[in-house]
Structure formats: structure tokens, C-alpha cells
Amino acid sequence: MIDTQKIRKFFPAIKAGRIVSNNAASTQTPIQLLDLLDKLIVQYDNVHRGQSQSSLLTTERFESSYDTIAQFIGAPSRKNIILYRNATEAINSVMYSLMTEFKDGDNVVTTFMEHNSNYVPWYGLCNEILPKFGVKIECRLAKFNKETGDLDFNHLKSLVDNRTKLVCCTGASNFLGTKNPIKKIREIANSSGYTQPSGEKKSYLLIDGAQLVPNAFVDVKDLDVDFLAWSFHKMLAPFGVGALYGKEELLLKMRPFLYGGDMIAEGKVSPEKVEYNSLPWKFTAGTPNILGTILSAQAIRLLMDFSLNAGEFNYFMTDKKLETSDIKKAMGNIESHGNDLIGKALEILEEVPSLKTYGPKNPANRTSLVAFTCKDKSSSEIARGLSKLGIDSRAGCHCATLAHHYYELNPPESCRLSFYMYNDIEDVVKACSAVKKYVQPRDGSTPKWNFINIAKKFINK
């Protein structure tokens, strides 16, 4: 279990009185990481570009951060980890790096439940980039069950054939909340018979883990994914760092996404030949987000301490190797806590006849988010009303545009509440009861909100 009461005090937004319930967009950053940033700035210097003590110390912290990230997802080593600005850039890097491997007649299979970041790059490749070079490939979309939110595996399997170079799928939907069975998708990708440049006969599998990695235990070796992308700003870290896991044998052969300084082997540039740096630096052109990288790794360690020990710091600011058993327990606690929260949210929201919720009804089959629409009020109107009460939400298509069109929603939008490890049942009850009150006020009037008091409290804090 997670002791939310002990860890809530570490988050300024919660102390200010906000109901933080838009965590699928970004989570809050705890004071420990904000304080760490202040300390790091004093010793900050560039990495791989200096011989001063500050540069060497920053470089050591930066490089060891890759080890923490690799350990967290069960990757063999830092060589498997490439860091970018966000998950979107990570997925785009795979698209660009594999671009020249596609042959005329190939296809990419993805799904209707994808975030735009895992559909639009493949749309662009198929419809805008490769056709200019005379290469025609197809982007195929697998359906999902509108009632249950489950992926239609029969349809997915029918789309994958011996010309499917890549299968791309979300690990967990940011609209439906659906957690997809990745091993089952892996089996389908393995059965394609597509001949890769290495001679292997299978489709590559790329998983968008932006909603999965912060909410569940992920072991890339066990899942046998070829690529996994996610972002750290959805798991307590500040903005600016996303990760790509890739199998080492694939990363060694892939073209870099960006070219420039530090991705070159030292002194190995001539008019005739350029040699690239070793992994993972081959994919790290230019000065990276150094402080963001260090904070992202420490966010992982802090997240584990919050989940396991409610703030007793066993991993945070240490060089201890992350133990798989501890990772599994910590993420299991987060997943179980999320199940409790979303179960209560569904219970309250489904009491309202005018509301429709989307995704699996069983909390165990989804992450801790719920999107809904109302017959009588627009999603944007509901979100604005919640904001006046100091309750965070998101209205729109959540970048899951395909899925909203799939439901024939017009406009293509829903309102979404999403919870995380520092939320408690009281947060859920307040947020969902406010929705309930707003869409069906007993006296027929719009509720009176206390936004001014919330705002004053936030500013004073």
C-alpha cells in the first residue's frame, strides 16, 4: 500500500489545496527534486566537454542516470537507452532511423486507440515522405471494441502479414485507459514472416509506454519489445526528457536521428569517413538536457521510495542498483492504488444517467484515468466548471483523435480525470462529485464555485 498522507506533503500544488487530477498529461514535481535542482546548479557544467571537476562530476551523474533508467525497465544496460525531449520525439526517431529500410509494398500496423504521437509519424512516413522517393507503403489501423475498450485482436491479426515491417501499439490508452496485453501483440508480430535486414522473420514491435511505464511494472526483456518510448514528466520529473528503449542489435545498425557533436567517435571525422560514437551516445547529438536527465533518474528513485517507504529514502540520491523485486513491488503498489482510485471514480460517475464513460469497466484492466462525455453539457464546459472549483481536468481529444472519431463524437472531445500515487480517495470523491453536481444540479442551477479562495490559498502558499 502507498501511504498517500505521508507523501502528499511533499507536493506544493497539493499543499496549496488543488485537486490534482490531470496527471495523465503531467504529474507534479515533489520538493525533493526542486531542492536537488538548486544544489545541482552550483556544480553544473557541460558533459563530455571539459576536464574541470564540475564537468567530470556532472558527467558522472549524467551517465549513471542512464543506468538507473535501464534498471527500472529491465534493460540489459545503458546502451539500450536513448534520451530525447519526450516520447513523441523518441517515436519519431524510430521512424526516421528505419525510414530507408522500408521497401515498396511494406506496411505499418497500428491501432485506432493510439495517441497522435504513435500514428501521425507513420501517417507522414506512408503518405508524405516515402512517396516522394517512389516508395509506397501502407499504414493499417486495428479496431477496438467500443463497449469494452479492448483491442480487437482478430482484426489486428488480420492486418499483419509478411509485408508488415513494424507493429506499433500503445501499452495503455490515454483516452480509454485500456492496458493492452503486450505479449499477445508480440506473438502476432512474431508470426508475420516479414524478412528484416538481419534475416529475422518477424515484424518489429514498438510500444508507446507513455501511460504504461508510470503506472505498471515493465520488464522489456520479458515483454520482448523491440522499442519502448515514454516520458518522465508523467512520473514526477520536470519537463524535457523522454526515453527510447531499443534492442542493442537494432540500435547498432540504425541510422542516427540527429547528427552533430558528441555523437561522433573522438577524432573520427574526415572528408572521406565519419565514425559514430558508441551506444548510447551515438544518438545523443549536441548538448543534451543534462539537469533534466539527472532529475529524471532521481525521480525514478524517489518514486520507488514513495511507493515502498512513504518517503524513507533508500534509493533517492544513492548509487544503489535498483533491485528488480523492489521495482516490481513499488510499481505493483502504484498499480493497486490506481485501481482503487479509478474504481471509486467509475462508481460515482456511472451513477449519472447523462454521463458516458469510456474504456474497461474492470479497474484492473485500465490505468487510473477516466474519460467521459455528457449528453447535456460539452466537455469543455465541464472542465471549465471544474477549474473554477480548483479541480484539474482536461477536455479535448487528448491527442487520441482517431479514437474520438471512432466513437463518432462531434466535436471529437471528452473530459478526462486522471489520478496518480499522491491522490487519495477523497480527491477522487471531490472531483467526481463535482462533475456529478455540475451536470445534474439539484436546484437546476449551475453550482457556485470557490475558485477565488483556492487561487488565494495557492498564491499565499
ChimeraX attribute file (.defattr): number of C-alpha atoms within 10 A of each C-alpha:
attribute: neighborCount
match mode: 1-to-1
recipient: residues
	/A:1	15
	/A:2	19
	/A:3	17
	/A:4	17
	/A:5	12
	/A:6	13
	/A:7	19
	/A:8	19
	/A:9	14
	/A:10	18
	/A:11	16
	/A:12	16
	/A:13	17
	/A:14	16
	/A:15	14
	/A:16	16
	/A:17	16
	/A:18	19
	/A:19	24
	/A:20	24
	/A:21	23
	/A:22	19
	/A:23	25
	/A:24	27
	/A:25	16
	/A:26	19
	/A:27	24
	/A:28	21
	/A:29	20
	/A:30	21
	/A:31	13
	/A:32	16
	/A:33	21
	/A:34	13
	/A:35	10
	/A:36	15
	/A:37	16
	/A:38	10
	/A:39	11
	/A:40	15
	/A:41	11
	/A:42	9
	/A:43	12
	/A:44	17
	/A:45	20
	/A:46	19
	/A:47	21
	/A:48	15
	/A:49	12
	/A:50	12
	/A:51	10
	/A:52	11
	/A:53	11
	/A:54	16
	/A:55	18
	/A:56	18
	/A:57	16
	/A:58	23
	/A:59	21
	/A:60	14
	/A:61	20
	/A:62	23
	/A:63	18
	/A:64	17
	/A:65	22
	/A:66	24
	/A:67	21
	/A:68	24
	/A:69	25
	/A:70	23
	/A:71	19
	/A:72	25
	/A:73	19
	/A:74	19
	/A:75	23
	/A:76	15
	/A:77	15
	/A:78	21
	/A:79	21
	/A:80	23
	/A:81	26
	/A:82	23
	/A:83	26
	/A:84	24
	/A:85	18
	/A:86	20
	/A:87	24
	/A:88	22
	/A:89	21
	/A:90	26
	/A:91	27
	/A:92	18
	/A:93	21
	/A:94	21
	/A:95	18
	/A:96	18
	/A:97	16
	/A:98	18
	/A:99	16
	/A:100	12
	/A:101	12
	/A:102	21
	/A:103	15
	/A:104	13
	/A:105	11
	/A:106	20
	/A:107	24
	/A:108	25
	/A:109	25
	/A:110	24
	/A:111	24
	/A:112	22
	/A:113	30
	/A:114	26
	/A:115	25
	/A:116	18
	/A:117	17
	/A:118	25
	/A:119	25
	/A:120	13
	/A:121	20
	/A:122	26
	/A:123	17
	/A:124	14
	/A:125	21
	/A:126	21
	/A:127	16
	/A:128	12
	/A:129	15
	/A:130	18
	/A:131	14
	/A:132	9
	/A:133	8
	/A:134	10
	/A:135	16
	/A:136	18
	/A:137	22
	/A:138	18
	/A:139	21
	/A:140	20
	/A:141	19
	/A:142	21
	/A:143	20
	/A:144	20
	/A:145	12
	/A:146	16
	/A:147	11
	/A:148	14
	/A:149	23
	/A:150	21
	/A:151	22
	/A:152	14
	/A:153	16
	/A:154	12
	/A:155	14
	/A:156	21
	/A:157	17
	/A:158	10
	/A:159	20
	/A:160	26
	/A:161	19
	/A:162	16
	/A:163	21
	/A:164	27
	/A:165	26
	/A:166	26
	/A:167	26
	/A:168	25
	/A:169	27
	/A:170	26
	/A:171	24
	/A:172	28
	/A:173	26
	/A:174	29
	/A:175	27
	/A:176	25
	/A:177	28
	/A:178	30
	/A:179	23
	/A:180	20
	/A:181	14
	/A:182	18
	/A:183	13
	/A:184	12
	/A:185	21
	/A:186	20
	/A:187	15
	/A:188	22
	/A:189	27
	/A:190	18
	/A:191	15
	/A:192	22
	/A:193	17
	/A:194	22
	/A:195	15
	/A:196	16
	/A:197	9
	/A:198	9
	/A:199	8
	/A:200	12
	/A:201	17
	/A:202	23
	/A:203	29
	/A:204	22
	/A:205	23
	/A:206	25
	/A:207	25
	/A:208	27
	/A:209	24
	/A:210	29
	/A:211	26
	/A:212	25
	/A:213	23
	/A:214	26
	/A:215	25
	/A:216	22
	/A:217	21
	/A:218	20
	/A:219	18
	/A:220	20
	/A:221	13
	/A:222	10
	/A:223	14
	/A:224	14
	/A:225	20
	/A:226	21
	/A:227	23
	/A:228	27
	/A:229	30
	/A:230	28
	/A:231	28
	/A:232	28
	/A:233	25
	/A:234	23
	/A:235	26
	/A:236	25
	/A:237	28
	/A:238	22
	/A:239	18
	/A:240	17
	/A:241	26
	/A:242	25
	/A:243	27
	/A:244	26
	/A:245	26
	/A:246	22
	/A:247	19
	/A:248	19
	/A:249	11
	/A:250	15
	/A:251	23
	/A:252	17
	/A:253	12
	/A:254	18
	/A:255	19
	/A:256	20
	/A:257	18
	/A:258	15
	/A:259	15
	/A:260	14
	/A:261	14
	/A:262	20
	/A:263	21
	/A:264	20
	/A:265	15
	/A:266	11
	/A:267	8
	/A:268	11
	/A:269	12
	/A:270	8
	/A:271	5
	/A:272	5
	/A:273	8
	/A:274	12
	/A:275	14
	/A:276	21
	/A:277	18
	/A:278	13
	/A:279	17
	/A:280	20
	/A:281	19
	/A:282	26
	/A:283	26
	/A:284	22
	/A:285	17
	/A:286	12
	/A:287	13
	/A:288	17
	/A:289	15
	/A:290	20
	/A:291	21
	/A:292	21
	/A:293	28
	/A:294	26
	/A:295	27
	/A:296	28
	/A:297	25
	/A:298	24
	/A:299	24
	/A:300	24
	/A:301	24
	/A:302	28
	/A:303	26
	/A:304	27
	/A:305	20
	/A:306	25
	/A:307	26
	/A:308	23
	/A:309	18
	/A:310	19
	/A:311	17
	/A:312	12
	/A:313	15
	/A:314	15
	/A:315	17
	/A:316	21
	/A:317	14
	/A:318	10
	/A:319	13
	/A:320	11
	/A:321	11
	/A:322	19
	/A:323	12
	/A:324	15
	/A:325	8
	/A:326	15
	/A:327	25
	/A:328	18
	/A:329	17
	/A:330	23
	/A:331	21
	/A:332	18
	/A:333	21
	/A:334	27
	/A:335	25
	/A:336	20
	/A:337	26
	/A:338	26
	/A:339	20
	/A:340	17
	/A:341	26
	/A:342	27
	/A:343	21
	/A:344	17
	/A:345	26
	/A:346	21
	/A:347	13
	/A:348	17
	/A:349	21
	/A:350	14
	/A:351	10
	/A:352	15
	/A:353	12
	/A:354	15
	/A:355	18
	/A:356	14
	/A:357	19
	/A:358	23
	/A:359	25
	/A:360	21
	/A:361	17
	/A:362	13
	/A:363	23
	/A:364	17
	/A:365	18
	/A:366	28
	/A:367	31
	/A:368	30
	/A:369	31
	/A:370	26
	/A:371	25
	/A:372	21
	/A:373	21
	/A:374	17
	/A:375	11
	/A:376	10
	/A:377	14
	/A:378	17
	/A:379	24
	/A:380	17
	/A:381	14
	/A:382	22
	/A:383	21
	/A:384	16
	/A:385	22
	/A:386	22
	/A:387	18
	/A:388	17
	/A:389	22
	/A:390	22
	/A:391	25
	/A:392	20
	/A:393	25
	/A:394	25
	/A:395	20
	/A:396	18
	/A:397	23
	/A:398	21
	/A:399	15
	/A:400	23
	/A:401	19
	/A:402	19
	/A:403	26
	/A:404	21
	/A:405	15
	/A:406	14
	/A:407	11
	/A:408	10
	/A:409	13
	/A:410	9
	/A:411	12
	/A:412	18
	/A:413	24
	/A:414	27
	/A:415	24
	/A:416	30
	/A:417	26
	/A:418	28
	/A:419	26
	/A:420	27
	/A:421	27
	/A:422	24
	/A:423	22
	/A:424	20
	/A:425	17
	/A:426	12
	/A:427	19
	/A:428	25
	/A:429	17
	/A:430	15
	/A:431	25
	/A:432	21
	/A:433	15
	/A:434	20
	/A:435	23
	/A:436	19
	/A:437	15
	/A:438	20
	/A:439	25
	/A:440	18
	/A:441	13
	/A:442	10
	/A:443	7
	/A:444	9
	/A:445	11
	/A:446	13
	/A:447	16
	/A:448	10
	/A:449	15
	/A:450	12
	/A:451	16
	/A:452	12
	/A:453	14
	/A:454	18
	/A:455	17
	/A:456	11
	/A:457	14
	/A:458	17
	/A:459	9
	/A:460	8
	/A:461	11
